Amino acid sequence: MKINVKSLLKAVGAVFIPGCIALSSCTAEPDESNRFTFTGETIYDFLVNNDSAYSNFNYILQRSGQDRILSSYGEYTCFAPNNRAVMRYIDSLYNDKESVDDAGNLLHNGMTENSLEGLSDSLCEDIAMFHLLKTELTTTEMLTSTGATYRTLLGRYITAGASGSQILVNGNAPIDRTLCDYEVVNGIVHAVDRVIQRSNKLVARELQTDSVHFSIFYEALERTGLDKQLETQYKTLSVQAPASKDGYYIPTECKKGFTVFAETNDVFKANGINNFDDLVAKCKEWYGNAASGSRSMTSGWYDYFRNNNIEVDMSSDYTKQNNVVNMFVSYHILKTAVNANVLAFKNNTHTTHGCTGDAYDYYETMLPMTLIKAWKVTSEGDKIYLNRYVQNNTLTDGIETVGSAAMHQMVYKGVEVDVDSLKQPLNGYVYPIKDILLYDGKVPLGVLNERMRFDALTLLGETMDNGFRGAYVKDVTALNSGKSAGRVRFPVDYFDNVVVFNGNNTQLDMNLVADPGSKAYSLYKGDSFQGMGVFDFAIKLPPVPDGTYEMRINLDCMPHGTMLQLYIGDKPEIASMEPLSIPLDMRMAMDENDPAIKAMGFVRLDDESLHPEAYADRGLETDKIMRSHGFLRGPLSVRRQNESTDAYIVRFIPHQFRRILDTRQLRQQDYWLRLKTVLDDGNLERKFQIDYIEFVPIGVAQNQQYLEDWY
């Protein structure tokens, strides 16, 4: 049904009030047929034509100059706060008790008076640009993208999604259910009943000012001195940017950020911790034996300290990295800003063939050489848990199943992340958590004693700091002045965890997630990192616990693939590197009849008529043949976006494989993987994409009782 709302408004001469246009109601499942459609009106026209409802926001737009943007051609989303919402917000700014000088006098956030006219130009610009996206975003997208974040014109992010019967922006600004998805010629308008609040505080200050919830955690952060380490906002780029290229976006700045998982005061008190001194006593209990005694769940589990003869310190000098309180706090901090959408990223994960649809990601913390696992549990409404521990995870006692409940006993439910109460300070994210988070014995010996599949982009924190991981093509196209951008090309000094050996001859790129509704790559989580042309670089590997591991990397075969040699070393220096296996050749025809693919032992499984015997046992015997040649199929849980047939499941397609690089003993320390092209035929479009890397404990890869699952 099409409704010309502009004509309707003229006919009734009405201001928008609740219930005045019932057909536009944004329920939990919006009816796409009821979206308003008409021609001729821009976002700015809409605000002017409804001046009695939006004159205050329009004034802010005019002061900031954004009115001109919203009068022009483009694709925008405008979250328009009504007049009452704007005046409430102005009053809160003017009377903000946190905006004070050293003497305690109110500074009013730089306002000259408690009125629209009292706003500074910079405040007007910040408010206006924080309510605008340079892409179109419908309520349907908001409701189907749990925990998704969206880049505003201010360059900062908002979240939008369902909360009960409401759709909330940043958790506190409800979309007006009487007016949403209003289509104009240059975008979409959603009315909101509150100004979308943004924080201009840094991470530590955000925790400090919320003393009601985080006074104990903040005191620990401050006493350890870790608060000073959370002040970085940008990384200086000194290397010349790559040359422009059609279809690519090249960033010119590199933001840096942090993620903090913080227990609230209530969580601490529920665990007998009422003040900082109580926390100190508990930290001594929790971490006193971390590096002493034999390696077990209760002692000696912290391999990095034990291997380097570092004794745990229990003194009152909390600034020491080996102090028990410092250990506790630093394990709560990620050295990158991870938004809720990608904390446990589900993209391209399907739920057929026995797949649960759960998503895992692993992140390095500020406690040296340690990892946190984030697990999104589909059966619990996509709740996210940290360090959830299930026995025999990634093993199975069945074919095309994750395994029986009997073999997967829950040892530890994990620490639930309160995503709904997420805070977004200027340089990162603060997630309240609902239990005590520890790096105790069950983490290296239980949680991480499984096949660990690391998405390549989790190893490159800057992709998350700058909003590229999980970004849609349309989002980056908007950053690229409207020029189509399906990839990002980075300056070679963009990443702390990448060292380039041949200067600007190496091109570092990433594939972006396909736009909603479109069909793109069959990639784990929908995106990947690439080396292009004649590249030679090393990427820092994640610090896994001590053990013997089977190391694997994805192998994405394509006619324009390249050939490369991989090396491993404990330093990002060529002299420290030793080769792994023989050179990998990706130049294959993406067809099971390609001689190289046939030599692996691969056959298709999506069509019974092609290989009935292999189809009957779901590829079990052919898997054994492939493993004998050093290859594995891709994961059964990954399928090309918006495809429903088996032909697009990664396990079944003839160009997505895993290559076993080596089986070796690793210590909890840094390792670097070097990737060097050995093919120089002048074709600078030849590439290798790192989709994911796997570290599989030998007890999982060669388990005598169970089969490693195919997911």
N, C-alpha and C positions, 0 to 999 in steps of 0.2 A: 504494500500500500504506500503510495507517495503522498506526502502532505506538504503543501507550500505554506510553511510556518510564517513566512514574512507576510503573506496576504492575510493569513489567519489573525496575526497580531494586529494588523491595521484594521481589520473588521471589528475586533472586539476592543481595540484600544487598550489592551491590558498590559500590565506588568506581570512578569513571571512570579507566580505564587504557588506554593505546594498544591498539587492536584489540578492546576489549571490546564495541563495538557497530559492527561492520563496515558495517552497512547505512547508517550515517550519514556514511560517508566523503565529504569534500568534495573531490572530484577537480576537474580543470580544467573539466569540464562536469558540474555537479551534476545528479543525477537528481531532478527535482522530485517524482516520485512517492514518494520515500523520505523526504520531510520529515516530522518528527514532528508529530503533531496530537493534541491532547487538550484537555479543558476543566478549569477549576477551579484550576490552578496558576499563580501569578504568578511574575515574575522573582525576587522576594524569596523566595517559597516554594521555588523551585528551588534557590537558593543554600543555604537552611536545610536542605532535605532532603538536600543533598549536602555537608554541613558539613565532612566529613573532607577534601574536595578544595578547598573555597572559603571556609573559616572566616576566613582572613586578610583576604580581600577583603570579606567580609561585615562584619568588624569595622570596616574603613575606611568602609564604607557607613553603618554605624550611627553612627560618630563624626561623619560629615558630615551626617547626617539624610536622606541619599538613600534609605535603606531604606524610609522612609515613602512616597517617590515610587514606588518599585518595587513597593509593595504595593497601589497604587491603580490605578484604571482609566486607560487611556491606550494609546498605541502607542510602545513604546521598543525600542531595540536595546541590549543589554548585552554588551560584550566583557569576559568574566570571566576574569581571570588566576588561575591555580591557586596553591596555597599556596607551592610552591617558587619560582614566579616572583615572588611578592610579597616573600618573604624575600631573594631575590637583589637585588631593587630597593632594599629598605630598607638593605641592607649598602652598596650603591653610593652611596646618598644620604649615609649616615653617614660614609663614608670618601672623600667627594668632594674631591679635591685642588684643585678650582677654588673651593670654598666656604671661603675663607680671609679673615682680617682683614689689616690693613696690615702686621702683623708676621709674616705667614705662618702663623699658627695656624689649624688647622682649625675651621670654624664648624659643620660637620655639617648644613648647610642648616636650622639652627634646631631640630634634633632634640636631645632630652635624653639619649637612650641608643640603642644599636643594637638596637632591638626595635620591635615594633608599637606598644607603649605609648609609645615615645619619639617617635613622629610628632606633629607639631603639628596642631592642628585645621585650620589653613589647608592644610597638606599633604594631610591626609585629604580635605578638600573638593576640592582640585585633582585628586588622583588619581581619586577617585570620579567626578567630573563629566566627566573627560576620557575615561572608558570608557563613557559613556552618550550615546546619541542619542535625540532626541525623535521619531524616526520609525523605521519598521521597515526594515531593510536586510538583504537576503538575499545569500548568496554568489553567486547568479546575477547580481544587479545589480552586485556588485563586479567580477565577471569580464567583464562586458560593458561596463563604463564605464572605459576605459583612463585612468589618471591621475586618476580622480575624487576629489574631496574632499568630506568630510561634516562638518557642523557638530555639535560635541559640546555637551552641556549647559553646559560651561565657556565656551562662546562662541568657542572656537577650533576649528581644523579638523584632521582626520586624513585620510590617504589610505588606500585599501584596494584591492588588486588582485592579479592573478596575478604571480608571480615564479618561473618554472620550474614545478615541481610544487606549489609552496606558494601560499597566499594570505597576503600580508603586510599588516599594518596599520602605517602609518608606516614601512614599509620594514624593520622589525626585529622585529615581534611576529607570529609565525606563528599563524594560526588552527589550533586542534587539529583534525586531520583525523578524529578519532574522535567529535567532538561539535561540530557546527555546525548552523545553521538549526533550532535547537530551539525549537519554537513553544509559547508559553504564552499565557494569556488577555490579557496586556497587552504582548505583544511577542515578541521573538526573542532568544535567547541564543547567543553564539558563545564557546566557550572559547578562550583564548589562552595560549600557553606563556611569554609574557613580559609584564610590565607595559608598556603603551604609553608610550614616553618622549615627554615634551614638553620644550621648551626655554623657560626664562624669561629667556633672554638677548635683548638687542636685536640687530639685524642685525650691526652692526660687532663687537660682543663675540663673537657666534657665530663669525665668521671669525677673530677674534683667538685664541680658545681652541683652534681646530683648526689649530695651527701645523704639524702634520705635512703638511697638504694646502695650506694657504693663507697661509703666512708671508710670501711675496713679495707676493702680492696685498694682504694686510692692511697691510703696511708702506707700500705705495703709497697705499692708502686713507687711512691715518693721516697720511702726509706731505703729502697734498693738503688735509687738513682736511675731506674729504668725510665722514669717519666721524661728525663732529658733526652733519652734516645728516641723518643717518639715525636720529635719536633720537626723532622725533615719533611719538606713538601715537594721539592723538585730536585732532579738530578741534572747537572750541567752536561750538555752535549757539546763536544768540541770537534768531532770529526765531521767533515763535509757531508751534507745530506746526499742520498742517492739522487740520480737524475730522475726527473718526472717520467711517468709511464702511464699510458692509458689503462684504465681498469684498476689502478692502484692508488691508495692514499698513503702519503708520506708524512708522518707526524714531525712537527718541528719543536715540540717540547716533551719532556718526560716527567710526569708527576711521580712522586713516591708516597707511599702510605703504609698503614698498619691495620691489623685486625686484632682486637682484644676480646677474649672470652672472659667475662667477669662474673664471679659469684656475687649475688646481692647480699645485703646484710641479713635478710631473712634466711637465705640458704646457709650462710655461715652460722647463724644462731641455731638453726635446726641441727647443726653438727657440733654444737657445744662451743662455738667460737663467738664471743661477744665483743671482743676488742682485738687490737693488734697483738698484745702479749699472748692472748689465747692462740692466735694464729701462729706465732713463733713456736710455741710449745708443740702444736700439731705438726708443723713443718719438720721439727726434729724427729717426731715419730715417723712421719711419712718418708723422709729422705735420709735419715741417719745411716741406714745400712745400704744405701743405693750402690756404693762402690766397694763394699767390703764383704769378705766371705766368698763362698762358692756361688756361682751364678744360679739363681733360683728366683721364684716368685717373691721371696721375702728378703733376699740379700743379693748383692753383687750384680744386679740386673742392668746397671748403667754402664754399658760396655766402654763408651768413650772415656769416662773417668777412670775406670779400672785399667784399661789398656795403657793409659798415659800416666798412671800412678798419681792421679789427682785425688786427694782426700777430701771428703765432704767436710765443710766448715760449719760449726754450730756456734760460732761466736756472735757478738752483737754488731759486727761489721757486715751489715747486710748488703753492702755494695760489692762484695766479692762475688765473682761469678760462680764459685763453688759453695757459696753460703746456702743453707737450706731454704731460707726465705727467698733469696734471689732465684734459686732453682724453681721454686713453686711459681713465682710470678712470671718468670721468663717463659715457662712452658705454656702460659696463657696467651702469648703474643706471637702472631705471624708477622713476618717482615714484608708483608704486602697487604694491600687493601682488597679484601675479597667480599664482593657483594652477595646478597642472599640468593640471587639467581644461580650463581655458579659455585657456591660453597660445596654443594654436592650436585653436580650438573647432570641432568637426566637426558639432555638432548640426544636424539637418535636411538634411545633405548626403548625397545618394544616389549610387549607383555605376552607374546605368543610362544609356543614351543617350550612351555614350562618356565619362562623367564618371569621373575617377580616384578621387574620394572624398577627395582632398587638401584640406586646410584651410589658409587663410592668415589671419594677423592682423598688424596693424601697431601699434607702440607708440612713444610719445615717450620719449626718454631725458633724462638730466640734462645731456648735452652740448647746449648751446642749439640749438634748432630742428632736431634730428635725429631720425630714425626708425630703428627696428629692425624687420625683418620676421621673423615666426615662421612656419615652414612645416612642417606635419605631413604626412609622406610615407606614404601608405597602402601602397605597394609595398614599403616597408622596415619593415613592422610598426609603423606609426605613430610612427616616430622623428621627433623635432622638430629642425629645423635653423634656425639664425639666418642671415639674409642669404644664403640659397641663391640662386644666379644661373644661370638658364637662358635662353638666347637666345630672344627673341621670345615670352616668356611672356605669356599672355592674347591671343595671336594664333594663327590657325589657317590651314592650307591645305586644309581640308576642311569639309564640312557635318556638323554634329552630331558633331564630334570635336575634341579639343584640338589636333590637328595631328600631322603626321608627326614621327618621331624626327629626321629630317634637318634640320628647321627649328628643333628645340629642343635644340641642342647644350648640354651642361653646361659652363659656364664655370668655376663654382666650386661645389663640393658644399655649402658652408656649414659653419657651426660647429655640431657636434652637441651638443645639450643632454643631460646625463646625468640624466634625470628620476628614475632609480632611486636616485640618491644625493642627492636633494633634501633640503635642510635647512629646517626650519620654525622660525625664531626667533620671538620674541614679536610682532614688528611687521613680518613679511614672509616672504620666501622667498629662499633662496640656492641657485642652480642651478650645480653644477660644469659646466664646458664643456670640450670635448675638443680645442680648437684656439684660436688667438689671435683674439680678436674686435676688429675695427677698423672705424672709419668712414673708409674709404679711398675712392678714386675710383670703384671698381666699385659702391659703394652708391648714390649719387645718379644716376650715369650708366648703371648697369646694373640692379641689383636693383630699384630703385624706378622704372625707366623702363618701366612697365607700367600697366595699369588697376589702380588701388589702390582697393579696396572696403573702407571702414572701417565695421565694425559700430558702431552708435551708442554702444554701451555701452563700447567701448574708449576712447572720448573722455571718458568719465566715470569716472575712476579710483576714485571712492568706491564705485561699484557692485561693484568687485572687492575693494577694501579690506574691505568689509563682507559679502562672500560672497553678494551678490545676483545678480551675473552668473553664469549657469549653474545657479542654484538651481532646484529643482523647486517646484511649487506646494505639495506636501506639506511641504517643508522650512520654507517661510515660514508655512504654516498652523500648524505647530508653534510658531513664534515668536509667532504671533498668538493665543496662549491657546487653540489648537484651533479657532478660528473660521476658516472657509474664506477663504483669501487668495490669489487669482489674480494680484493686482497689489500693487505697493508704491507708496505715495504719499509723496513726500519733502518735508520743509521746504524753502522756497525758497532758503535759504542753505546747503543740503547740499553743493553742488558748487562746486569752485573754478573749473571751466570753464563755468559757467552764470551769467549775470547776468539777473535778472528786472527788468523795467521797470515793472510795474504791481502790485507787491507780492503779497499773498496772493490776488489775483484770478486769478493763474496757478496752475494745478495741474500739478505735475510728477510723472508716473507712469511705471512700467515694467511691461510684461507679462512674466510669468515663464515659464520653460520648463515644458511640460506634464509631468505625472508619467509615469514609465515605463509603457509599455503603452497610454497614452491618446492621443487624437487631438485636436490643438489647432490652433494657428495655422500658416499657411504663411509663416513668417517666416525670414529669414536668421539662422541660428544659434538660432532658436526663441524669441528674446525681442526686445523693442523698447522704445524710450523714447517718451513721449507728452506732448503738451500737451493739456490739457483745458479746456473752458469758454472764457472770454474771456482768452486768454493773450497775453503779449508778453514774449518772452525771447530772449536770444542765447546761442549755444553756440560755444565756441572750436573752430576747425577745426584739423586736423593740419598741422604745418609741412612741406609738401612741398618738394622741391628746386626751384630756379628753372626756369621753363618755361612754355609755353603749354598750358593744360589745358581740356578739356571737363569742366565741373562738372555732376554729376547728383545727384538725390536720389530715393529711392523714393517712389512715389505709391500709397498703399493706399486704394482707393476703397471706400466703404461708405455705406449710407443715413444713418447717423448721423455721417458725416464733416463736416468744417467747410470753410471757405474761408479761405485765409491768403495774406498777402504775405510774400515772402522778400526779405531785404536782405543786403548784404555790406559789411563795413567793417574797417579795420585797428585799431579800438579798440572796446571794448564800450560805446559811447556812441551814442545815437540820432543825434546830429548828424553822426557819421562814416559813417553807413550810406547806401548807395545801393540802389535796388530792383533785383531780379533778375527779369526776365521779367514776365508778367502774373500776377495772383493765381491760386493753384491752388485748384480746386474739387474736393473729394473726394466730393461728394454724388452718388454714382452707385449704380446698382442691382446691381452685381456680376454683370452679365449682358451678354453681347456685343450684345444688342439695345438696350441703353440708348443713347439718341442720342449722348451724349458719348463713350461708348466706341466706337461705330461711327464717329464723326467722327475718331477717332485713326487708323482703318484697321485696328483689331484684328479678327482672326477666330480662332476656336478651332482648335487643332491636335491635340486628343486623340482626335477621332473623324473618321475619313476621310470618312464619309458626309455630314458637315456642309459641308465645304469641300474637295472632292477636289483642286483645283488647288493650294491653299495647303498641303494635307497632302503633296502630292507633292514640293514643293521645301522642305518643312519650315519654311515661313513666310518664306523669304528675300525674296521680292518684297513681302510685306506688311510686313516689317521696314523696307524702304526707304520705303514709304508712311508708316509710323509715324514714322520719323526725320524725314521732311520736315515733319511736324507737331510735332516737338520731343519725341517720346516713343520709348521702347524697351520691349520686353517685359522681364519679370523674368528672373532667371538660370535657366538650364536645370539647374543643379546643386542647386537647392533644392526640396525637396518637403515637404509637410505630414507631421509626425511620424506614423509607423506606418501610413502609406498607401502602397500599392504601385502604384496605377494612375496613368496619365498625367494624369488629370483633376485631380490635386493637385500636379502639377509647376508651379512658379511661372511658368515661361515660357508655359504653356498656359492658365492660368486668367484669367478676365476681370475681375480687380480688383487685380492686383499689377503695377505698371508702374514705369518709371523716367522721370523728367522731366529733360530737358536744361535746366539753368538758365542757362548762359552758356558762352561760350568766351573765356577771357581769360588774359593773362600774369600769373603769380603769382611772387612772390619768396619766398625761404626766411625767412618771418617769420610773425607771428601774423595771422590773419584771424578775424573773428567772423561767424557766420551768424545773422541776426535772423529770428525767426518771429513774426508778428503776425496774429491773427485779424482779418478784416475783415467777419465775419458775427456779428452780435449779435442773435439772435432769442430770447434768453432761455433757450435749451436748453444747460444747463451740461454735458450729456453729450456734446456734439459734441467731436470730437477729431481730432488729426493725430498719427500715430505715425512717428517717425524710426526706420526699421529700419536703414538704412545710407546712406552718402554715398560717391560715387565721384569720384575725380580721375583723368582719363584724359589722358595726354600726347597732344598733337595728332597726333604720329607714330604713335600706336596707334589713336586714334579715326578717323583719316582715312588709314590706311596704304594706300600705293599698290600693295603687293605681296600682302599678306595681309588676311584678314578678322578683325576682332576676334571672339574666340570668344564663345560664348553662355553660358558657364558662370559 
